[in-house]
Amino acid sequence: MQFNDYLKMCRTHNSLTQEELVGALYLYDIDQFAGLDTTTLSKWERGVTKPRSAKQVSIIQYFQTRMEMAVPCFHKVPEGEVEKNICAIGMENVIRDSKSKKLILDFPSAMMAIDDLVTYELRDSDALDKASRLNAYLDKNFNHDYTQLSPADFKRWARISGNFFLVAEFVDEIVGLLFVLKLTPKAFDNIMKGSIKEQELQTDDFAGLHEEGSSYILSFFAMNERAASMLFVRFYAHAIAYQSTIDSVGVATMMEDAKGLIANIDLPLYHEMTVLDGRTLQFFRASLGDFLATERVVRMILTRQDCPAE
């Protein structure tokens, strides 16, 4: 889907004429839409011209207020279709610009074509044991054994329907992991405040796939930028497809290396606390609407015609 198609779809879905939308956008954000008229809006809808990214974000935010959705008008698009619409090269640029060296290694990616990388959910995979052991090792290393999570914890959580545990493979070898918990609103708030640790989560702290909850990025690691980008493409597609049940997105880290990536996916600092011999644990969170309605995301999902061949 291109932005012009998206704009027209949202306008007609909300039963607005072009004139009515022009007036509504002006009232919503006078700085962005001063001087907007139906001629310009018509050109945007026909793809003759397009507004700059900041205006596109503001249009999405306007429709958020009308429809109470993070990415309005995408709510009925299947997850697989959303994934196809995301520019993986754009996601790779977001990853590369983060300059992460510990979470994203430099294993040669030139030999890895996009089609050679396979990403899948871990839940019922034969790789469950292997991936759980690997992630427990990485978690202990990255978090200085603060969380004290075991392979058994990851295996148990991977089987919970709302959790989204992804693996990237190349020639049957694991080259990336992205584990996301779906927590109830109360459990998510407690995690984000540092009131409880991941190890203390109980069964009723998890939200099911179709239940209201929030996405907590538990762990991430990739052998190179390409594997990292494919994992995050799947994560964004999942978040958009299930936006009606996801309230917020958050992550906690004590790694300096992670902060560039967190900034690049537009998660602002929520608060921080001192743990482990003076180490600082920082918490980042945003509503799903703020997480998805950004210029980076707009460029990835609504400017497909500008995406290089993959």
Stockholm file with secondary structure:
# STOCKHOLM 1.0

chainA/1-310         MQFNDYLKMCRTHNSLTQEELVGALYLYDIDQFAGLDTTTLSKWERGVTKPRSAKQVSIIQYFQTRMEMAVPCFHKVPEGEVEKNICAIGMENVIRDSKSKKLILDFPSAMMAIDDLVTYELRDSDALDKASRLNAYLDKNFNHDYTQLSPADFKRWARISGNFFLVAEFVDEIVGLLFVLKLTPKAFDNIMKGSIKEQELQTDDFAGLHEEGSSYILSFFAMNERAASMLFVRFYAHAIAYQSTIDSVGVATMMEDAKGLIANIDLPLYHEMTVLDGRTLQFFRASLGDFLATERVVRMILTRQDCPAE
#=GR chainA/1-310 SS CBHHHHHHHHHHHTTCCHHHHHHHHHHHCHHHHTTCCHHHHHHHHHTSSCCCHHHHHHHHHHHHHHHCCSSTTCTTSCHHHHHHHSCHHHHHHHHHHTTCSSSBCCCCCTTCCGGGEEEEECTTCTTHHHHHHHHHHHHHHHTTTSSCCCHHHHHHHHTSTTCEEEEEEETTEEEEEEEEEEECHHHHHHHHHTSSCGGGCCGGGBCCTTSCEEEEEEEEEESSHHHHHHHHHHHHHHHHHTGGGEEEEEEEECCHHHHHHHHHTTCCEEEEEEETTTEEEEEEEEEHHHHHSSHHHHHHHSBGGGSCCC
#=GC SS_cons         CBHHHHHHHHHHHTTCCHHHHHHHHHHHCHHHHTTCCHHHHHHHHHTSSCCCHHHHHHHHHHHHHHHCCSSTTCTTSCHHHHHHHSCHHHHHHHHHHTTCSSSBCCCCCTTCCGGGEEEEECTTCTTHHHHHHHHHHHHHHHTTTSSCCCHHHHHHHHTSTTCEEEEEEETTEEEEEEEEEEECHHHHHHHHHTSSCGGGCCGGGBCCTTSCEEEEEEEEEESSHHHHHHHHHHHHHHHHHTGGGEEEEEEEECCHHHHHHHHHTTCCEEEEEEETTTEEEEEEEEEHHHHHSSHHHHHHHSBGGGSCCC
//
